[in-house]
Amino acid sequence: MPEKIHYKLRDLMKNVGIMVSLGINNNSPMHSHDCLQICYVVDGHADQQLGDKLVKISKGDYFVVDIGEGHMYSNVSQNFPQLCVRFLPSLMWTGFSDDLKADELTMALCADDKEKSGVESIVGKVFHDKNGVILRRVRNIRKEWEKRLPGWRRIAAGELAAILMTMARTVEPFRSHKSSTSFVNSITRYVEDHYYEPIQLDQLCKMCNYTMSYVSRVFRETTGKSFSEYLMYVRVEKACAMLSSTNKSVGKIAKAVGYSNTSFFFRLFKNCTGMTPREWRSLHKNDNESENNKT
């Protein structure tokens, strides 16, 4: 890992507690800060080294960088603006130490809520702004910081607290069993309606504003299948229905359920049903015709 540069910004921020900047297209070296930072990707994509994790980030993603945590960008797209809000915990509340880490600050912000006393770490996770609310909050912080009208720090602190709590609410301890079941149901309904499209789990995680590891685990616990197994099951089930009720070619049915490679579809179908698509059609179409003749 490359040598880390440590930037000391606390003295520059001691009077206001916050700095906001717009970064453009930078393959930055590994570095850290002596303050907290929230980064929002306005456009483009890059690889982000965050601590010991390498993650892909793209438009609408946002994350917190902890005090002293090494981070850098690489493989940056041509257009890659990011809004960065660097701040001291004392901005949120004068009694807060500026050495508070992100998780400690989040716990302190929700300390009056007994149901949310155990906050899972928000550090090292990338969140996705599915409806633009976080971007509006970050832009409002930037506007307040630039104009500095009376009360601007209180408004900026309120927006920052809202962003941190939005992050905290998406990690596991804030989710009840009911909400977990609800988001799994949303994913299965989406698969039922869009099975013929190229569906990727990471896209659904961003839509739901949940982390991939959490979704994968809870989805398997709830359905008994991994997401890829469930998607395959739905597609094969739809293909079976088409084979027994239509005269479409196997190639067309494969494409209709989301598989462009007919040979791959043949192998997959046989692995799932024990029959080739033609064997399934021959057996079940005859069954359907027999049932129709009886009626």
N, C-alpha and C positions, 0 to 999 in steps of 0.2 A: 504493500500500500504506500502511495506517495507521502512525503513528509507534509504534515499539516501546518498551515499558517493560522495563527490565532490573532483575530482583530479585537482590539480593545476599544469599545464604543461607549462604555458606561459613562465615562467622564463627559463625552459630548452630549449625552442624553440626560445628565443629572438634573437639569433645570426643567425639562419638559417630559422626560420619561418615555419618549417615543421618537422613532424615525421611520419615514415611509419612502420607499424608492421604487422605481420601475427599471428592472433589468431587461436588457435586450441581447439576445443571441450570444450568450457567453459560455464557452467551454471553460468553466472556472476551475482553478486548482483546488485541491482539498484544503478546506479552511473551517474555522469555527469562530464563534462570537462569545463575548462575555455578557450576552443578553439573550432573551427569548426572541424567536422569530416565527412568524406565520408567513408562508409563501403560497401564492395563488398563481397557477399557470393560466394566463389570459388566452394564449393561443400556442399552437405548435406542439412539439413533443421532444423528449430527451430521455436519457438514462440518468437516474439520480442515485448517487451513492450517499446513503443516509446512515451514518454509523457503520455497522458491518453489513448492511443490506443494500443490494442493488435492485432498484425497481424502475419500471418504465412509468413515466408521467406524461400526461397530455392535457389538452385544453379542458378546463373545468376542474382539474385536480387541485387539492390544497393539502398542506401538511404543516406540522409544527416542528421546528428545529430547536432542540434543547440547548441550554447553556453549555458551552464547551463541546458540543457534539460536532464531529467532523462531517462535512458534506461537500459534494461537488457535482457538477453536471458534465456529461459527455454525450457524444453522438447527438448534438443539438440540431434541431431542424432550422431551416433558413430563417423562419419567423418564429421567435420564441420569447415573447414578452412575459415577464412575471412581476407581479406586484408583491413586494416584500415589506412586511410590517415588523420592525424590530422594536421591542419594548421592554421595560423593566416592570417586574411585578408590583412595585410600589405605585405605579400608575393606576392600578386597579383599586388599591386601598393603601392608605399611608402607613398602616401597620404591617404591611407585608414586607418581608426581607427581599432585597433584590437578588439574593442567592437562591430563591425558591426555584426549583425545577418545574417543568411544565405540569407533570402529574401532581406534584404537591400543590401547585397553584389551583389546579382544577378541583382537587379535593377540598381546598380551603373555600373555593367559591360555592361549593354545594354542601358545606358542612352543616348548614341549617336544615338539610333534608335528610331525615333519618333513613329513608328508604334507599338513598343513594350514597351511603357512607363508604362503600367499597368501590372505588373507581378504577376500572382497568386502565392500563397505560394507553395514552393517545400518542405516545412517542413511537416513531418508526412505522407509523401507519399512514397510508395515503387515502384521503377521503375524496369523494366526488360531489361536486355541486350540481345536482340534477335539475334544479329549477332556477338557478341564477341568484338565489337569495344571498349566498356567501359573497359573491362578487359585488353585489350592491353594498353589502356591509363594508367590505374592504375599500371600495371606492369612496364610501362615505367617510371612513377613517382618513383616507388620503385628503379629501376635501377639507375636513376639519383641521388636519395638521397643516395644510397649506394656508388656509385663511385665518386660523387662530382667532376666531371671534370669541366673545365672552362665553365661558363654559365649555369650550371645545374639548378640553381634556376629559371632562366627565362624559361627554357624548362618545368620544373615541374609546374610553374605557368600557362603556356600556356595550359598544359594538364588539369589542374584543372579547368581553365576557360571553356574549351571545355566540360568537364563533367557537370559543373553547367548549361551551356547554353543548353546542350542536355536535362537536366531535365526540364528547363524552357520552352523549345519548346514543351514539351508534355502536359503541362497544358493548360487549356481552352483558355485564352485570346490570345494565339499564334496561335489558329486554326481558319482559315477562314471557312465560310459556305461551300465553295467548298471542303476543305480538310475533313470536318466533313462528308459531303455526300460521299466522296470518301472512307473513312474507313468503313462507314456503308455498302456501296456497296460491299466492299471486304469481310465483314463478311457474308452478305447474299449469295454471290457467294460461299464462303467456305461451308456454310450450304447446299446449293444446291448440291455441289459436295461430301460432307462428311456426309450427314444426317443419314446414317446407322451406323456411328461411335459414341462412347460415347463422345459427345461434351460438354465441360464446358465453360461457359462464361469467367471465370478467365483465362483459357488457351488462349483464343482468345485475351484477353486484353494484356497478356504478349507478344503474337505474334505481336500485333499492337503497343505495347509500350504506351498504354493508361491506365488510371486508371479505375477501375470497375465502380465507381459512374458516371464518365463522359460518359463512353460507354453506360451504362444502360439508362441514361437520353436521350442522343442524339439518340440512337437506337429507343426508344419509340417515340420521337418527329418525327423522319423520317419515320418510318414504321407504326406507330399507334399501335404497339404491343410491349410487353416486349420480350426479347430474348427467354425466355422459350416458350412463346405463339407462336412466329414465328417458332421456331424449331418444335413444335408440329404440326403447320399448314402445314409445308412442308412435314413432315413425313406422316401425314394423307392423304395429296394430292397424295403422291407417292403410298401409300397403295391403294387408290381408283383406281389409274391407273392400278395397278397390279391385283386387284380384277376383274376389268372389261375386262382385256386383257389376263390373264393367268389362268391356272387351278391349280396354287399353293395353298396349304392348307393355311388356315388363320394363323396357327402357323408359317409357313415358311415365310409368308409375314410380320408378326409381326417382326420376327428376321431380315428380309431383310431391314426393315426401322428403325431398331435400338432399338426394344423393345424385351427383352428376356422373359418377363413375358406376356404370351398370355392373361391371365385374365385381366391384367391391360390394355393391348391394346384393348380388347373388350370394356371395360368401357369407355376408352378414345375416341375410334372411335364413339361410340353411342352418347356420349356427344357432339361431334363435328358435326356429320352428322344427328343425330336423328334416325339413323338406326344401326342395327348390321352389321358387315362385311358381313355376309351371305345374309342379306336382300339387302344390296347395290349391291352385286354380282348378285343376282337374277334379280334385276330390271335393272341394267345397262348393264349386259351381254346380256340380251334379246334385249335391245335397240341397242347394237352394232351389234347383229346378224341380226336384222331387217334392219338396215342401209346397211349391207353387202349384204343382199338379194335383196335390191332395186337396188344396183349397179351391 
